[in-house]
């Protein structure tokens, strides 16, 4: 019944409010909203202003005149709002997109009203999107005027009626700058209370068991996403940000061309482009098993580091160069790292705060019943040869790691070098991501201990990650995982997922990851 009600409401309003052709091919009927509070307002404080107080911002009420706070006439701005619905949205018939675009500015106060087993939000223009489940409203509202966002990213969390108000907090909501999310886990405390833990560490309490209820409104955060972001085989993704876009490459195995590549403006929407090595241009020394590629800027050029099986039979690490990140790469002619008695795989490159460049990789000891150290060594200025002495950064010495540590990625942050790595068996639920840190590029590294990313009911064996900082300053992990029920069988694929990394007390964490429901775009 609720789905039909949503559809009829949508049809009625669209007859009056749709602008044909607005938004391009993927624009849908105009149904939208945007935050109505001042971003960054104190928690629980009354709203300090509306869009009407901003110079020249269209208030969406049909008045095209510009606001005149300076005492002079200003040309009106053209504003649009995109509303992106959370994954629980009850989609109207014949509406394939997860969003709608509208002219002007529309608002939502964050209130989610239950109606039987479902819930709905009422937007300022009367639209009423329904969601499956009680207290399930999640909306991202992005308003821009003449192409520029009207405010910074912010989150409004509106608490359900069972929320235990803190002292001196009369409002039923909190406004927070940036992105805050919840994995919808509600933990009972005894027989009369329950608690939820949010991504920023807040722990709202509720009266009654299983009583956690919150709705989320994201204003100008760039929409929502839901994993996977590449719904196809993309194992061992290596991601960089270059030229205003993200570029990822994936393991390709024995295909004629090597290493599929994709580009994205936001880590969510990915488009396939040319491979690193087109058909017929794979390195002559590599016979197959083209694994774990990563493209990195090194000085004025780009170097692709990768694994391939050498003609001798041993897995080895190669390097290839290009003047651009999306160009065709030229192999240097021989392996960068080769050992006649031990396979070497999973190379990554990072730069130290000292200006030097380093290569980090794994010895494939697990293939021959030996430990699997992760090594690091300084690179030459052009990134195509090793200099200095090799150092051992970590080995598989924790119980959760089993016989393997692999897939390293290193970032420098806040005075530390953080080594993200994967452990245990990639082909089952034991695979997970851990982290170690050091104050020097080549260690010694100290492990956090327990993994920060592991299997849940939906995603199995998450791992082999890249970690990138977005232009907005958010840290995001890009990794692969199996979909539950489709693990390492015929036709099963490792899909590409993303989730936010939170930094606290000198260590990274990944609240509620691998994520299942909608989250704000990084």
C-alpha positions as CSV (number, residue, x, y, z in Angstrom):
1,X,0.0,0.0,0.0
2,X,2.8,2.4,0.9
3,X,4.6,1.9,-2.4
4,X,1.4,2.7,-4.3
5,X,0.9,5.8,-2.1
6,X,4.4,7.0,-2.9
7,X,3.8,6.4,-6.6
8,X,0.5,8.3,-6.7
9,X,2.0,11.3,-4.8
10,X,4.9,11.3,-7.3
11,X,2.6,11.2,-10.3
12,X,0.4,14.0,-9.0
13,X,3.3,16.4,-8.2
14,X,5.2,15.6,-11.4
15,X,2.3,16.8,-13.5
16,X,2.8,20.3,-12.1
17,X,6.5,20.4,-11.3
18,X,8.6,18.5,-13.9
19,X,10.7,20.4,-16.3
20,X,11.2,18.3,-19.4
21,X,14.9,17.7,-20.3
22,X,16.2,19.1,-17.0
23,X,19.3,17.3,-15.8
24,X,20.3,15.4,-18.9
25,X,19.7,11.8,-19.8
26,X,19.7,10.4,-16.3
27,X,17.6,13.2,-14.7
28,X,14.3,11.9,-13.3
29,X,11.1,13.6,-12.3
30,X,11.8,16.5,-9.9
31,X,11.6,15.4,-6.3
32,X,14.2,16.9,-4.1
33,X,15.2,18.5,-0.8
34,X,18.1,20.3,0.8
35,X,19.1,21.0,4.4
36,X,17.4,23.9,6.0
37,X,19.8,24.6,8.9
38,X,23.0,26.5,9.1
39,X,25.8,23.9,8.6
40,X,27.9,23.5,11.7
41,X,25.3,24.9,14.0
42,X,25.8,23.9,17.7
43,X,24.3,20.5,18.6
44,X,20.6,20.9,19.2
45,X,20.6,24.7,18.7
46,X,17.7,26.3,16.9
47,X,18.3,26.9,13.2
48,X,20.1,30.2,12.8
49,X,19.0,31.0,9.3
50,X,17.4,29.8,6.1
51,X,18.4,30.1,2.5
52,X,16.4,33.4,2.4
53,X,19.2,35.0,4.3
54,X,21.8,34.3,1.7
55,X,22.5,36.9,-1.0
56,X,20.8,36.0,-4.3
57,X,19.7,32.5,-3.3
58,X,16.4,31.4,-4.8
59,X,14.1,30.3,-1.9
60,X,12.3,27.8,-4.2
61,X,8.9,29.5,-3.5
62,X,8.5,31.1,-6.9
63,X,10.1,34.4,-6.1
64,X,12.9,34.9,-8.7
65,X,14.1,38.2,-7.3
66,X,17.5,38.2,-5.7
67,X,18.0,38.9,-2.0
68,X,19.4,42.4,-1.4
69,X,21.4,42.5,1.8
70,X,23.8,45.0,0.4
71,X,21.2,47.5,-0.7
72,X,21.8,47.0,-4.4
73,X,19.9,44.9,-7.0
74,X,21.6,41.6,-7.8
75,X,20.9,39.3,-10.6
76,X,18.9,36.2,-9.5
77,X,20.8,32.9,-9.2
78,X,19.7,29.7,-10.9
79,X,19.5,27.0,-8.2
80,X,18.9,23.3,-8.5
81,X,18.6,20.6,-5.9
82,X,19.4,16.9,-6.3
83,X,17.9,14.5,-3.7
84,X,19.4,11.1,-3.5
85,X,17.4,8.4,-1.7
86,X,18.8,5.8,0.7
87,X,18.7,2.2,-0.2
88,X,15.4,1.6,1.7
89,X,13.5,4.0,-0.6
90,X,10.4,2.6,-2.1
91,X,11.0,3.3,-5.7
92,X,8.1,4.4,-7.9
93,X,7.3,2.4,-10.9
94,X,9.3,3.4,-14.1
95,X,11.8,5.3,-12.0
96,X,15.3,3.6,-12.5
97,X,17.4,6.3,-10.9
98,X,18.1,6.6,-7.2
99,X,17.8,10.4,-7.3
100,X,15.6,13.2,-8.5
101,X,16.5,16.7,-9.6
102,X,14.4,19.8,-8.9
103,X,14.6,23.5,-9.7
104,X,15.2,25.8,-6.8
105,X,15.7,24.9,-3.2
106,X,13.7,22.4,-1.2
107,X,14.2,21.5,2.5
108,X,13.6,18.7,4.9
109,X,13.7,19.0,8.7
110,X,15.0,15.4,9.2
111,X,11.8,14.0,10.8
112,X,11.0,10.4,9.8
113,X,7.4,9.4,10.5
114,X,6.4,5.7,10.9
115,X,3.4,4.4,9.0
116,X,2.8,0.8,9.8
117,X,5.9,-1.1,8.9
118,X,7.3,1.6,6.7
119,X,8.3,5.3,7.2
120,X,8.2,8.5,5.3
121,X,9.8,12.0,5.1
122,X,7.8,15.2,4.2
123,X,9.8,17.6,2.2
124,X,9.1,21.3,2.2
125,X,7.3,21.2,-1.2
126,X,5.0,18.5,0.0
127,X,6.7,15.5,-1.6
128,X,6.6,12.4,0.6
129,X,9.2,9.7,-0.2
130,X,8.5,6.4,1.6
131,X,11.1,3.9,2.9
132,X,10.9,0.2,3.7
133,X,11.1,-0.2,7.5
134,X,10.5,1.9,10.5
135,X,12.7,5.0,11.0
136,X,14.4,4.2,7.7
137,X,14.6,7.7,6.2
138,X,18.0,8.6,4.7
139,X,18.3,11.4,2.2
140,X,21.2,13.3,0.6
141,X,20.2,16.8,-0.5
142,X,22.6,18.7,-2.7
143,X,21.7,22.3,-3.7
144,X,23.8,24.4,-6.0
145,X,23.3,27.9,-7.4
146,X,24.9,28.7,-10.7
147,X,26.8,25.5,-10.3
148,X,28.3,26.3,-6.8
149,X,27.2,24.4,-3.6
150,X,25.3,26.6,-1.2
151,X,27.1,25.3,1.9
152,X,29.6,22.8,3.1
153,X,28.8,19.2,3.7
154,X,26.9,18.6,6.9
155,X,24.8,15.9,8.6
156,X,21.6,16.2,10.6
157,X,20.8,13.2,12.8
158,X,17.2,13.2,14.0
159,X,16.6,10.8,16.9
160,X,13.5,8.7,17.5
161,X,11.1,9.2,20.3
162,X,12.9,6.8,22.6
163,X,16.1,8.7,22.6
164,X,17.5,9.6,26.0
165,X,18.0,13.4,25.8
166,X,21.2,14.6,27.4
167,X,20.8,17.4,29.9
168,X,20.3,20.9,28.4
169,X,19.6,19.4,25.0
170,X,15.9,20.2,24.1
171,X,16.2,19.6,20.4
172,X,15.4,16.2,18.9
173,X,18.4,16.4,16.5
174,X,22.0,17.2,16.1
175,X,23.8,19.0,13.3
176,X,27.4,18.1,12.6
177,X,29.8,19.4,10.0
178,X,31.0,16.6,7.6
179,X,29.7,13.1,7.2
180,X,28.4,10.9,10.1
181,X,26.8,7.6,9.5
182,X,25.4,4.5,11.3
183,X,25.5,0.8,10.4
184,X,22.1,0.3,12.1
185,X,23.5,-1.9,14.8
186,X,21.5,-1.5,18.0
187,X,23.0,-3.0,21.2
188,X,20.8,-3.8,24.2
189,X,22.1,-2.8,27.6
190,X,20.2,-4.9,30.1
191,X,16.4,-5.1,29.7
192,X,15.5,-1.4,29.6
193,X,18.0,0.4,27.3
194,X,19.8,0.2,24.0
195,X,22.7,2.1,22.4
196,X,23.9,2.8,18.9
197,X,27.5,3.8,17.9
198,X,28.0,6.4,15.2
199,X,31.0,6.8,12.9
200,X,32.2,9.8,14.8
201,X,32.2,7.9,18.1
202,X,29.0,9.3,19.5
203,X,26.8,6.7,21.3
204,X,23.2,7.8,21.6
205,X,21.2,5.9,24.2
206,X,17.5,4.9,23.9
207,X,14.9,3.8,26.4
208,X,13.9,0.2,25.8
209,X,15.5,-2.7,24.1
210,X,16.2,-2.6,20.4
211,X,14.8,1.0,20.5
212,X,17.6,2.7,18.4
213,X,16.0,5.0,15.8
214,X,17.6,7.7,13.8
215,X,17.1,9.4,10.4
216,X,20.0,11.0,8.5
217,X,20.0,14.0,6.2
218,X,23.2,14.8,4.3
219,X,23.4,18.3,2.9
220,X,25.8,19.1,0.1
221,X,27.9,16.0,0.7
222,X,27.7,14.8,-2.9
223,X,24.9,12.2,-2.7
224,X,24.9,8.6,-1.4
225,X,26.5,5.4,-2.5
226,X,25.9,1.7,-1.8
227,X,28.5,-1.0,-2.2
228,X,29.7,-2.4,-4.5
229,X,30.9,0.5,-6.6
230,X,32.2,-1.8,-9.3
231,X,29.8,-4.7,-9.6
232,X,32.2,-6.9,-11.6
233,X,35.5,-8.5,-11.2
234,X,38.1,-6.0,-9.9
235,X,40.4,-7.8,-7.5
236,X,43.3,-6.0,-5.8
237,X,42.3,-2.5,-6.8
238,X,45.1,0.1,-6.8
239,X,43.7,3.6,-6.8
240,X,45.2,7.1,-7.2
241,X,43.8,10.6,-7.6
242,X,45.2,12.5,-10.6
243,X,44.0,15.4,-12.8
244,X,40.7,15.8,-10.9
245,X,39.7,12.1,-11.2
246,X,40.4,8.8,-9.6
247,X,42.0,6.0,-11.5
248,X,41.9,2.3,-10.5
249,X,43.4,-0.8,-12.0
250,X,42.6,-4.4,-11.3
251,X,44.1,-7.9,-11.4
252,X,43.5,-9.5,-14.8
253,X,45.1,-13.0,-14.5
254,X,45.9,-14.5,-17.9
255,X,43.8,-12.2,-20.2
256,X,45.4,-11.1,-23.5
257,X,45.3,-7.5,-22.3
258,X,46.6,-6.9,-18.8
259,X,45.1,-4.8,-16.0
260,X,41.6,-3.3,-16.6
261,X,41.4,0.4,-15.7
262,X,38.5,2.6,-14.6
263,X,38.1,6.3,-13.9
264,X,35.7,8.1,-11.5
265,X,35.0,11.7,-10.4
266,X,34.0,10.6,-6.9
267,X,35.0,7.0,-6.1
268,X,31.4,5.9,-6.7
269,X,30.7,6.2,-10.4
270,X,33.3,4.3,-12.5
271,X,33.8,4.2,-16.2
272,X,36.0,1.5,-18.0
273,X,38.9,2.9,-20.0
274,X,41.8,1.3,-21.8
275,X,43.9,-1.3,-20.0
276,X,47.5,-0.7,-18.8
277,X,48.8,-3.2,-21.4
278,X,46.5,-3.6,-24.5
279,X,46.3,-6.9,-26.2
280,X,49.7,-7.9,-27.7
281,X,51.7,-5.4,-25.5
282,X,52.1,-7.4,-22.3
283,X,55.8,-7.5,-21.1
284,X,57.8,-10.2,-22.9
285,X,59.2,-11.7,-19.7
286,X,55.7,-12.2,-18.2
287,X,53.8,-15.5,-19.1
288,X,50.7,-14.9,-17.1
289,X,49.2,-14.3,-13.6
290,X,49.1,-10.5,-14.1
291,X,48.1,-9.5,-10.6
292,X,47.8,-6.5,-8.3
293,X,48.6,-3.4,-10.5
294,X,49.1,0.1,-9.1
295,X,49.8,3.3,-11.0
296,X,51.8,6.0,-9.2
297,X,53.2,9.4,-10.1
298,X,57.0,9.4,-9.8
299,X,58.5,12.8,-10.6
300,X,57.3,13.9,-14.0
301,X,56.1,10.4,-15.2
302,X,53.9,7.6,-14.0
303,X,55.1,4.1,-13.1
304,X,52.8,1.0,-13.1
305,X,54.0,-1.6,-10.6
306,X,52.6,-5.1,-11.0
307,X,53.1,-8.8,-10.5
308,X,53.5,-11.4,-13.4
309,X,54.9,-14.9,-13.7
310,X,58.4,-14.8,-15.1
311,X,59.5,-17.2,-17.9
312,X,61.5,-19.0,-15.1
313,X,58.2,-19.8,-13.4
314,X,58.6,-17.5,-10.4
315,X,56.2,-14.7,-9.7
316,X,58.1,-11.4,-10.0
317,X,57.4,-7.6,-9.8
318,X,57.5,-5.5,-12.9
319,X,57.5,-1.8,-13.7
320,X,56.3,0.1,-16.7
321,X,56.3,3.9,-17.5
322,X,54.1,6.4,-19.2
323,X,53.9,10.1,-19.5
324,X,50.2,10.1,-18.3
325,X,48.3,8.0,-15.9
326,X,45.9,6.8,-18.6
327,X,48.5,6.3,-21.3
328,X,49.7,2.9,-22.6
329,X,52.6,1.9,-20.4
330,X,56.0,0.6,-21.6
331,X,57.6,-2.1,-19.6
332,X,61.2,-1.5,-18.5
333,X,62.2,-4.8,-20.2
334,X,62.9,-7.0,-17.1
335,X,61.5,-7.5,-13.6
336,X,62.2,-4.9,-11.1
337,X,62.2,-7.5,-8.3
338,X,63.0,-11.1,-9.1
339,X,64.2,-14.0,-6.9
340,X,65.2,-17.4,-8.4
341,X,64.0,-19.2,-5.3
342,X,61.0,-17.2,-4.0
343,X,58.1,-15.5,-5.7
344,X,57.8,-11.8,-5.1
345,X,54.4,-10.1,-5.5
346,X,52.0,-7.2,-4.5
347,X,54.2,-4.1,-5.0
348,X,53.2,-0.6,-3.9
349,X,55.1,2.7,-3.9
350,X,55.0,5.6,-1.4
351,X,56.9,8.8,-0.8
352,X,58.4,9.6,2.6
353,X,58.3,13.0,4.2
354,X,62.1,13.1,3.5
355,X,61.4,13.3,-0.2
356,X,62.6,9.8,-1.0
357,X,60.5,7.1,-2.7
358,X,60.0,3.5,-1.5
359,X,58.8,0.2,-2.9
360,X,57.0,-2.2,-0.6
361,X,56.2,-5.8,-1.5
362,X,55.5,-9.3,-0.2
363,X,57.6,-12.5,-0.4
364,X,55.3,-15.3,-1.5
365,X,56.4,-17.7,1.2
366,X,52.9,-19.1,1.8
367,X,53.1,-20.8,-1.6
368,X,56.1,-22.9,-0.3
369,X,55.1,-23.3,3.3
370,X,57.3,-20.4,4.6
371,X,56.6,-17.1,6.3
372,X,55.5,-14.1,4.2
373,X,57.5,-11.1,5.1
374,X,56.6,-7.7,3.7
375,X,59.7,-5.9,2.5
376,X,60.5,-2.2,1.9
377,X,63.4,-0.6,0.0
378,X,64.3,2.8,-1.4
379,X,63.6,3.5,-5.1
380,X,65.7,5.5,-7.5
381,X,64.5,9.0,-8.4
382,X,62.6,7.7,-11.5
383,X,61.1,4.8,-9.7
384,X,62.4,2.0,-11.9
385,X,65.3,0.6,-9.9
386,X,66.0,-0.2,-6.2
387,X,68.8,1.4,-4.2
388,X,70.1,0.8,-0.7
389,X,69.3,-2.1,1.5
390,X,66.0,-4.1,1.8
391,X,64.3,-4.0,5.2
392,X,61.6,-6.4,6.6
393,X,58.6,-4.3,7.7
394,X,56.3,-7.0,9.1
395,X,55.8,-10.8,9.0
396,X,52.7,-12.9,9.7
397,X,53.0,-13.3,13.4
398,X,49.4,-12.7,14.6
399,X,46.9,-15.5,14.9
400,X,44.3,-13.8,12.6
401,X,46.8,-13.4,9.8
402,X,47.2,-17.2,9.4
403,X,50.0,-18.0,6.9
404,X,49.8,-14.8,5.0
405,X,50.4,-11.0,5.1
406,X,50.2,-9.3,1.7
407,X,48.6,-6.4,-0.3
408,X,50.5,-3.6,1.4
409,X,49.7,0.1,1.1
410,X,51.5,2.9,3.0
411,X,50.4,6.4,3.8
412,X,52.2,9.1,5.7
413,X,49.9,11.0,8.2
414,X,50.3,12.9,11.4
415,X,53.9,12.0,12.0
416,X,53.5,8.3,11.2
417,X,53.8,5.9,8.3
418,X,50.7,3.6,8.3
419,X,51.1,0.2,6.6
420,X,47.7,-1.2,5.6
421,X,47.9,-4.9,4.7
422,X,45.8,-8.0,4.3
423,X,46.1,-11.3,6.1
424,X,45.0,-15.0,5.9
425,X,43.3,-16.7,2.9
426,X,41.9,-14.5,0.1
427,X,39.4,-17.3,-0.9
428,X,37.4,-17.5,2.3
429,X,36.0,-15.5,5.3
430,X,39.4,-15.3,7.2
431,X,40.7,-12.6,4.9
432,X,40.9,-9.2,6.6
433,X,42.8,-5.9,6.7
434,X,45.2,-4.9,9.4
435,X,47.4,-1.9,10.0
436,X,50.9,-1.2,11.5
437,X,52.7,2.1,12.0
438,X,56.2,3.5,12.2
439,X,57.9,6.8,12.6
440,X,60.4,6.0,9.8
441,X,59.6,4.8,6.2
442,X,61.3,1.5,6.6
443,X,60.3,0.9,10.2
444,X,60.3,-0.7,12.7
445,X,56.6,-1.1,12.4
446,X,54.2,-1.8,15.3
447,X,50.9,-3.6,14.5
448,X,47.6,-2.4,15.9
449,X,46.6,-6.0,16.6
450,X,43.1,-6.9,15.5
451,X,42.0,-6.3,11.9
452,X,40.1,-3.1,11.1
453,X,38.1,-4.6,8.3
454,X,36.8,-8.2,8.2
455,X,33.9,-10.4,6.9
456,X,30.3,-9.7,7.8
457,X,27.0,-11.3,6.8
458,X,27.0,-9.6,3.3
459,X,30.6,-9.2,2.3
460,X,33.2,-12.0,2.6
461,X,37.0,-11.8,2.6
462,X,37.5,-8.0,2.3
463,X,41.0,-7.0,1.5
464,X,43.9,-5.9,-0.7
465,X,43.2,-2.3,-0.3
466,X,44.2,1.2,-1.4
467,X,43.8,4.2,0.9
468,X,43.3,7.6,-0.6
469,X,42.6,11.1,0.7
470,X,39.8,13.0,-1.1
471,X,40.2,16.6,-2.1
472,X,37.8,17.4,0.8
473,X,40.2,15.8,3.3
474,X,38.3,12.5,3.9
475,X,40.2,9.2,4.0
476,X,38.6,6.4,2.0
477,X,39.6,2.7,1.7
478,X,39.1,1.0,-1.7
479,X,39.1,-2.8,-1.5
480,X,37.7,-6.0,-2.9
481,X,35.3,-8.5,-1.4
482,X,33.2,-11.5,-2.3
483,X,29.5,-11.3,-2.1
484,X,28.2,-13.8,0.5
485,X,27.2,-17.0,-1.1
486,X,29.5,-16.3,-4.1
487,X,32.9,-17.0,-2.7
488,X,35.6,-18.4,-4.9
489,X,33.3,-20.6,-7.0
490,X,32.9,-20.9,-10.7
491,X,32.0,-17.5,-12.0
492,X,32.3,-15.8,-8.6
493,X,34.0,-12.5,-8.6
494,X,35.7,-10.1,-6.2
495,X,33.8,-6.8,-6.4
496,X,35.2,-3.4,-5.6
497,X,33.9,-1.6,-2.5
498,X,34.7,1.6,-0.7
499,X,34.3,2.8,2.9
500,X,35.5,5.7,5.0
501,X,38.5,5.5,7.3
502,X,38.2,7.3,10.7
503,X,41.3,8.5,12.5
504,X,41.3,8.5,16.3
505,X,44.0,8.2,19.0
506,X,46.7,7.8,16.4
507,X,45.1,4.8,14.6
508,X,42.6,4.3,11.7
509,X,39.3,2.5,12.1
510,X,36.5,1.6,9.8
511,X,33.1,1.8,11.6
512,X,30.5,-0.5,10.3
513,X,32.5,-1.7,7.3
514,X,32.2,-3.4,4.9
515,X,29.1,-1.2,4.6
516,X,25.8,-2.6,3.4
517,X,23.3,0.3,3.5
518,X,23.6,3.7,1.9
519,X,26.3,6.1,3.0
520,X,27.3,9.6,2.0
521,X,29.7,9.8,-0.9
522,X,33.3,10.3,0.3
